[in-house]
Amino acid sequence: MSVCPVCNGFRDVYLLCAYCSEPMLESGRIMDFYDNYSPYMEIDLMKMEDGYPDTNSGHKCPHLYRCPSCQHDEIILIKE
């Protein structure tokens, strides 16, 4: 079982927005936004349904980063 360093608070990832160069905010795993129950589902099962072909086999955790200035969203795959 792999562990995401961002989900578990081991590491922070700082990104600058590609459009306005402001710091982006980490908003959590993308799977948590699917529906009301998805944050409570098994992580490995959600990775099989997230639409990214290698998140489960490649041990990657997709996180949503959002720019507070221009509202640009970006999905970043974090290596577990």
DSSP file (Angstrom, degrees, kcal/mol; ACC not computed):
  #  RESIDUE AA STRUCTURE BP1 BP2  ACC     N-H-->O    O-->H-N    N-H-->O    O-->H-N    TCO  KAPPA ALPHA  PHI   PSI    X-CA   Y-CA   Z-CA
    1    1 A M              0   0    0      0, 0.0     2,-0.2     0, 0.0     0, 0.0   0.000 360.0 360.0 360.0 127.3    0.0    0.0    0.0
    2    2 A S        -     0   0    0     58,-0.0     2,-0.4     2,-0.0    58,-0.0  -0.550 360.0-143.2 -89.7 156.4    1.4    3.4   -1.1
    3    3 A V        -     0   0    0     77,-0.9    58,-0.1    -2,-0.2     3,-0.0  -0.983  11.2-132.8-124.6 128.5    1.0    6.6    0.9
    4    4 A C     >  -     0   0    0     -2,-0.4     4,-1.8     1,-0.1     6,-0.2  -0.684  10.0-151.7 -79.1 124.4    0.5   10.0   -0.6
    5    5 A P  T  4>S+     0   0    0      0, 0.0     5,-1.9     0, 0.0     6,-1.8   0.782  95.2  48.5 -69.0 -25.5    2.9   12.5    1.0
    6    6 A V  T >45S+     0   0    0      3,-0.2     3,-1.1     4,-0.2    -2,-0.0   0.916 110.6  48.8 -79.4 -44.9    0.5   15.4    0.4
    7    7 A C  T 345S+     0   0    0      1,-0.2    -1,-0.1     2,-0.1    22,-0.0   0.866 116.4  44.3 -60.0 -36.2   -2.6   13.7    1.8
    8    8 A N  T 3<5S-     0   0    0     -4,-1.8    -1,-0.2     3,-0.0    -2,-0.2   0.357 113.3-115.4 -95.4   5.3   -0.7   12.6    4.9
    9    9 A G  T < 5S+     0   0    0     -3,-1.1    -3,-0.2     2,-0.2     3,-0.1   0.664  79.8 122.7  74.5  17.2    1.0   16.0    5.5
   10   10 A F  S   <S+     0   0    0     -5,-1.9     2,-0.3    -6,-0.2    -4,-0.2   0.770  79.5  13.9 -77.3 -26.1    4.5   14.8    4.9
   11   11 A R        -     0   0    0     -6,-1.8     2,-0.4     2,-0.0    -2,-0.2  -0.994  63.6-143.3-150.5 148.3    5.2   17.3    2.1
   12   12 A D        -     0   0    0     -2,-0.3     2,-0.5    -3,-0.1    -6,-0.0  -0.912  13.2-149.7-111.0 143.8    3.7   20.4    0.6
   13   13 A V        -     0   0    0     -2,-0.4     2,-0.5    -7,-0.0    13,-0.1  -0.968   9.9-160.8-114.9 121.2    3.7   21.1   -3.1
   14   14 A Y        +     0   0    0     -2,-0.5     2,-0.3    11,-0.1    11,-0.1  -0.898  14.1 176.9-106.0 124.8    3.9   24.8   -4.1
   15   15 A L        -     0   0    0     -2,-0.5     9,-3.0     9,-0.5     2,-0.4  -0.929  22.4-138.7-125.4 148.5    2.8   25.7   -7.6
   16   16 A L  B     -A   23   0A   0     -2,-0.3     2,-0.1     7,-0.2     6,-0.1  -0.879  35.0-103.6-103.9 141.1    2.5   29.0   -9.4
   17   17 A C     >  -     0   0    0      5,-3.1     4,-1.5    -2,-0.4    49,-0.0  -0.369  19.0-141.3 -63.4 135.5   -0.5   29.6  -11.7
   18   18 A A  T  4 S+     0   0    0      1,-0.2    -1,-0.1     2,-0.2    -2,-0.0   0.695  98.9  43.1 -70.7 -18.9    0.4   29.3  -15.4
   19   19 A Y  T  4 S+     0   0    0      3,-0.1    -1,-0.2     1,-0.0    -2,-0.0   0.840 133.4   9.5 -97.2 -39.6   -2.0   32.2  -16.2
   20   20 A C  T  4 S-     0   0    0      2,-0.2    -2,-0.2     0, 0.0    -3,-0.0   0.424  88.6-124.9-125.5   0.3   -1.3   34.8  -13.5
   21   21 A S     <  +     0   0    0     -4,-1.5    -3,-0.1     1,-0.2     3,-0.0   0.642  62.5 138.5  64.0  18.3    1.8   33.5  -11.6
   22   22 A E        -     0   0    0      1,-0.1    -5,-3.1    -6,-0.1    -1,-0.2  -0.604  65.1 -90.3 -85.9 153.9    0.1   33.6   -8.2
   23   23 A P  B     -A   16   0A   0      0, 0.0    -7,-0.2     0, 0.0     2,-0.2  -0.418  42.8-134.1 -64.3 136.2    0.6   30.7   -5.8
   24   24 A M        -     0   0    0     -9,-3.0    -9,-0.5    43,-0.2     2,-0.4  -0.633  12.2-129.8 -91.9 151.9   -2.0   28.0   -6.2
   25   25 A L  E     -B   66   0B   0     41,-3.3    41,-2.7    -2,-0.2     2,-0.4  -0.841  16.2-123.5-103.6 136.3   -3.8   26.4   -3.2
   26   26 A E  E     -B   65   0B   0     -2,-0.4    39,-0.2    39,-0.2     3,-0.1  -0.663  27.3-178.0 -77.2 127.3   -4.0   22.6   -2.7
   27   27 A S  E     -     0   0B   0     37,-3.4     2,-0.2    -2,-0.4    38,-0.1   0.350  42.7 -98.8-112.5   3.7   -7.7   21.7   -2.5
   28   28 A G  E     -     0   0B   0     36,-0.5    36,-2.9     3,-0.0    -1,-0.4  -0.498  62.8 -24.1 111.0-179.9   -7.6   17.9   -1.9
   29   29 A R  E >   -B   63   0B   0     34,-0.2     3,-1.1    -2,-0.2     4,-0.3  -0.444  53.2-131.9 -68.8 140.6   -7.8   14.7   -3.8
   30   30 A I  G >  S+     0   0    0     32,-2.3     3,-1.5     1,-0.3     4,-0.2   0.819 104.5  64.5 -63.6 -30.5   -9.9   15.1   -7.0
   31   31 A M  G >  S+     0   0    0     31,-0.4     3,-1.3     1,-0.3     4,-0.4   0.764  88.9  68.1 -65.7 -24.1  -11.9   11.9   -6.1
   32   32 A D  G <  S+     0   0    0     -3,-1.1    -1,-0.3     1,-0.3    -2,-0.2   0.650  95.8  56.0 -69.8 -13.6  -13.3   13.7   -3.1
   33   33 A F  G <  S+     0   0    0     -3,-1.5    -1,-0.3    -4,-0.3    -2,-0.2   0.415  81.3  89.2 -97.8   0.2  -15.3   16.0   -5.4
   34   34 A Y  S <  S-     0   0    0     -3,-1.3     2,-0.3     1,-0.2    -1,-0.1   0.951 103.6 -35.8 -66.4 -50.6  -17.1   13.3   -7.3
   35   35 A D  S    S-     0   0    0     -4,-0.4     3,-0.5    -3,-0.1    -1,-0.2  -0.902  71.6 -77.1-158.3-174.9  -20.2   13.1   -5.0
   36   36 A N  S    S+     0   0    0     -2,-0.3     4,-0.1     1,-0.2    -2,-0.0   0.778 125.9  40.1 -66.2 -27.3  -21.2   13.2   -1.4
   37   37 A Y  S >  S+     0   0    0      1,-0.1     3,-1.7     2,-0.1     4,-0.4   0.578  87.7  91.1 -99.5 -11.4  -19.9    9.7   -0.5
   38   38 A S  G >  S+     0   0    0     -3,-0.5     3,-1.2     1,-0.3    -1,-0.1   0.805  79.1  61.2 -61.3 -32.0  -16.6    9.6   -2.5
   39   39 A P  G 3  S+     0   0    0      0, 0.0    -1,-0.3     0, 0.0    -2,-0.1   0.750 107.2  48.3 -64.6 -18.2  -14.4   11.0    0.4
   40   40 A Y  G <  S+     0   0    0     -3,-1.7    -2,-0.2    -4,-0.1     2,-0.1   0.452  92.0 101.4 -99.5  -2.1  -15.5    7.9    2.4
   41   41 A M  S <  S-     0   0    0     -3,-1.2     2,-0.2    -4,-0.4    -3,-0.0  -0.395  89.3 -83.8 -80.7 159.5  -14.8    5.3   -0.4
   42   42 A E     >  -     0   0    0      1,-0.1     4,-2.0    -2,-0.1     3,-0.2  -0.445  37.0-137.3 -62.0 130.0  -11.7    3.1   -0.5
   43   43 A I  H  > S+     0   0    0      1,-0.2     4,-2.0     2,-0.2     5,-0.2   0.900 100.6  51.3 -61.6 -45.1   -8.9    5.1   -2.2
   44   44 A D  H  > S+     0   0    0      1,-0.2     4,-0.8     2,-0.2    -1,-0.2   0.851 110.3  49.8 -65.1 -33.5   -7.6    2.3   -4.3
   45   45 A L  H >4 S+     0   0    0      1,-0.2     3,-0.5     2,-0.2     4,-0.5   0.893 109.5  51.2 -69.2 -39.4  -11.1    1.6   -5.7
   46   46 A M  H >< S+     0   0    0     -4,-2.0     3,-1.1     1,-0.2     4,-0.4   0.845 103.5  59.2 -66.5 -32.7  -11.6    5.2   -6.5
   47   47 A K  H 3< S+     0   0    0     -4,-2.0     3,-0.5     1,-0.3     9,-0.4   0.790  99.3  58.0 -66.0 -26.5   -8.3    5.3   -8.4
   48   48 A M  T << S+     0   0    0     -4,-0.8    -1,-0.3    -3,-0.5    -2,-0.2   0.679 115.7  35.8 -74.8 -16.7   -9.7    2.6  -10.7
   49   49 A E  S <  S+     0   0    0     -3,-1.1    -1,-0.2    -4,-0.5    -2,-0.2   0.272  87.8  97.2-117.2   8.3  -12.6    4.9  -11.6
   50   50 A D  S    S-     0   0    0     -3,-0.5    -2,-0.1    -4,-0.4    -3,-0.1   0.574  91.1-116.5 -82.9  -7.3  -11.0    8.3  -11.6
   51   51 A G  S    S+     0   0    0      1,-0.3    -1,-0.1    -4,-0.2    -3,-0.1   0.418  81.9 112.3  90.3  -3.1  -10.4    8.5  -15.4
   52   52 A Y    >   -     0   0    0     -5,-0.3     3,-1.0     1,-0.1     4,-0.3  -0.926  61.0-146.7-104.0 123.6   -6.6    8.6  -15.2
   53   53 A P  T 3  S+     0   0    0      0, 0.0     4,-0.3     0, 0.0     3,-0.1   0.740  88.6  33.1 -67.5 -24.9   -5.1    5.3  -16.6
   54   54 A D  T 3> S+     0   0    0      1,-0.1     4,-1.8     2,-0.1     6,-0.2   0.206  81.3 102.2-121.0  19.2   -2.1    5.0  -14.3
   55   55 A T  T <4>S+     0   0    0     -3,-1.0     5,-2.3    -8,-0.3     4,-0.2   0.895  93.0  36.8 -69.3 -37.3   -3.0    6.4  -10.9
   56   56 A N  T >45S+     0   0    0     -9,-0.4     3,-0.7    -4,-0.3    -1,-0.1   0.959 126.1  35.3 -78.8 -52.8   -3.5    2.9   -9.4
   57   57 A S  T 345S+     0   0    0     -4,-0.3    -2,-0.2     1,-0.2    -1,-0.1   0.815 122.0  47.1 -72.7 -29.9   -0.7    1.0  -11.1
   58   58 A G  T 3<5S-     0   0    0     -4,-1.8    22,-0.2     2,-0.1    -1,-0.2   0.401 107.7-123.5 -91.9   2.6    1.7    4.0  -11.1
   59   59 A H  T < 5 +     0   0    0     -3,-0.7    21,-3.1    -4,-0.2     2,-0.4   0.957  58.4 148.4  53.4  58.7    1.0    4.8   -7.4
   60   60 A K  E   < - C   0  79B   0     -5,-2.3    19,-0.2    19,-0.2    -1,-0.2  -0.942  38.7-150.4-123.1 145.4   -0.1    8.4   -8.1
   61   61 A C  E     - C   0  78B   0     17,-2.7    17,-2.5    -2,-0.4     2,-0.5  -0.959  16.2-138.7-117.5 114.7   -2.6   10.5   -6.2
   62   62 A P  E     - C   0  77B   0      0, 0.0   -32,-2.3     0, 0.0   -31,-0.4  -0.610  24.7-173.9 -78.8 123.3   -4.5   13.2   -8.3
   63   63 A H  E     -BC  29  76B   0     13,-2.8    13,-2.7    -2,-0.5     2,-0.5  -0.893  21.5-128.2-117.5 146.2   -4.8   16.5   -6.4
   64   64 A L  E     - C   0  75B   0    -36,-2.9   -37,-3.4    -2,-0.4   -36,-0.5  -0.817  21.8-169.7 -93.3 126.7   -6.8   19.6   -7.3
   65   65 A Y  E     -BC  26  74B   0      9,-2.9     9,-2.4    -2,-0.5     2,-0.4  -0.967   6.3-167.9-115.8 135.0   -4.9   22.9   -7.2
   66   66 A R  E     -BC  25  73B   0    -41,-2.7   -41,-3.3    -2,-0.4     7,-0.2  -0.965  19.1-134.1-128.7 137.7   -6.8   26.1   -7.5
   67   67 A C     >  -     0   0    0      5,-2.5     4,-1.4    -2,-0.4   -43,-0.2  -0.797   9.5-156.4 -88.9 122.5   -5.6   29.7   -8.1
   68   68 A P  T  4 S+     0   0    0      0, 0.0    -1,-0.1     0, 0.0   -44,-0.1   0.712  89.1  50.2 -71.9 -18.3   -7.4   32.1   -5.8
   69   69 A S  T  4 S+     0   0    0    -46,-0.2   -45,-0.0     1,-0.1    -2,-0.0   0.950 128.6  12.5 -84.0 -54.4   -6.8   35.0   -8.1
   70   70 A C  T  4 S-     0   0    0      2,-0.1    -1,-0.1   -48,-0.0    -3,-0.0   0.427  94.6-123.2-107.7   0.4   -8.0   33.9  -11.5
   71   71 A Q     <  +     0   0    0     -4,-1.4     2,-0.3     1,-0.2     0, 0.0   0.676  51.8 160.8  67.0  20.1   -9.8   30.7  -10.4
   72   72 A H        -     0   0    0     -5,-0.1    -5,-2.5    -6,-0.0     2,-0.3  -0.555  24.8-153.3 -71.4 134.1   -7.7   28.4  -12.7
   73   73 A D  E     +C   66   0B   0     -2,-0.3     2,-0.3    -7,-0.2    -7,-0.2  -0.853  14.5 179.7-109.4 146.7   -7.9   24.7  -11.7
   74   74 A E  E     -C   65   0B   0     -9,-2.4    -9,-2.9    -2,-0.3     2,-0.5  -0.991  22.4-138.1-147.3 138.0   -5.2   22.2  -12.4
   75   75 A I  E     -C   64   0B   0     -2,-0.3     2,-0.5   -11,-0.2   -11,-0.2  -0.857  21.8-169.7 -96.6 125.5   -4.9   18.5  -11.6
   76   76 A I  E     -C   63   0B   0    -13,-2.7   -13,-2.8    -2,-0.5     2,-0.7  -0.965  16.8-139.0-117.7 129.0   -1.4   17.4  -10.4
   77   77 A L  E     -C   62   0B   0     -2,-0.5     2,-0.5   -15,-0.2    -2,-0.0  -0.793  18.9-155.4 -89.5 117.2   -0.5   13.8  -10.0
   78   78 A I  E     -C   61   0B   0    -17,-2.5   -17,-2.7    -2,-0.7     2,-0.3  -0.809  16.9-122.9 -96.2 127.5    1.5   13.3   -6.8
   79   79 A K  E      C   60   0B   0     -2,-0.5   -19,-0.2   -19,-0.2   -20,-0.1  -0.536 360.0 360.0 -71.2 127.8    3.9   10.3   -6.6
   80   80 A E              0   0    0    -21,-3.1   -77,-0.9    -2,-0.3    -1,-0.1   0.432 360.0 360.0 -86.8 360.0    3.1    8.0   -3.7
